[in-house]
Amino acid sequence: MSQVATEVVRVVVADDDVLLREGLVTLFEREGFEVIGRAGDATELLSLVRAFVPDLVIVDIRMPPGHSTEGLDAARSIRQEFSQIAIIVLSAHVDVEHATDLLPI
């Protein structure tokens, strides 16, 4: 019986809350994803994405230094530079209309 090879999904997780970030890393790794990077701010996230080009990015909308839309702005940059990367945007705040421009039309 032959086995079908499956590709491991490579992930970068970005959140300034270390506890949440490491919790997400643990959950994704437990499910078989390969976490190739962790970022605490948008600048670090963009560096990791450009260096490793993951399959998936998990990003918090509000990140340092201003805790406004730095994560969302980074997600927009990722979408423009790497349209093939899937993006999951997290937020404890309801700012859905700000994130809708990430969706393909």
N, C-alpha and C positions, 0 to 999 in steps of 0.2 A: 504494500500500500504506500503510495507516495504522499508526501505532505506538501501542502501549498505554502510557499513562503509568504509571510505577511510583513509589510514594511512597518517599522515602528514610527509612530508619530513623534516628531521632535518639537518640544515646547519651550517657550520662554515665559516665565511668570514674573509680572511686574506689579508690585504693591509696596507702598512705604510701610505698611504695618507688617512687621517681621512675623508675628504669630500667624496672621492670615496667610501671608505669602508661603511660609513653610508648611502650613496646613494644606494649602492647595498643592504644593509640590509633593507632599506625602500622598495625597489622594491620587494625583495623576500617576505617580510612579507605581503605586499599588495596582493601578488598572493597566499597567503595561506601557505607558507613555515614557519617552525619554526626555527628562527635563535637562535641557542643555544650557540653561541660563536663568539666573535670578537677578532682578533689578529692584532697587529701592527708589529710583527716580526715573523720569522720562529720558534724560540724557544717557543714563546707563542702559536703559531699554533699547534706545536707538542704536547704540554702539554694539550691543549684543546681536540685534537683528541684522545689522549690516555685516557683522563678522561671521555669523553662523547660518543665516537665512533659515529660520525654523519653519515648520509646517503650520504651527499654531502659536499665537501670542495671546496671553491672558493679561489684561491691563486694567488697572483702576483708573477711573476718570480723573480723580483729584489726587495729585501727587506733588511732592516738593519741587520747587521751593515755595510756590504761592498757594498750593492746595486749591487751585481753581480748576482749570481744564488742561493741565500739562499732560496728563495721561491720554486724554482724548485727542489732544493736538498731536501727540506722538503716534497714536493709532491712525490718524489721518495721513501723516507722513509715511507710515508703513504702507498704508493702502495705496498711496500714489507711487511709491518706489517699488513695491513688491505686491502686485495685485493677487498673486497666487497664495499669499499667506492668509490663513483664516485668523480672524480676530474675535475674541470674546471680551467685551467691555463690562467691567464690574462697577457698581456704584451703590452706596448706601443712600444716595439721593436720587430723586426722580427727575432726571434730565433727559428723558428719552428723545425729545425733539433735537437735542444737540448731537446725538449719536447717529441719527438716521441717515446722514450723508455718507456713512460708511457702507451702507447697504447698496448692493448692485441694483441697477434699475433695469 
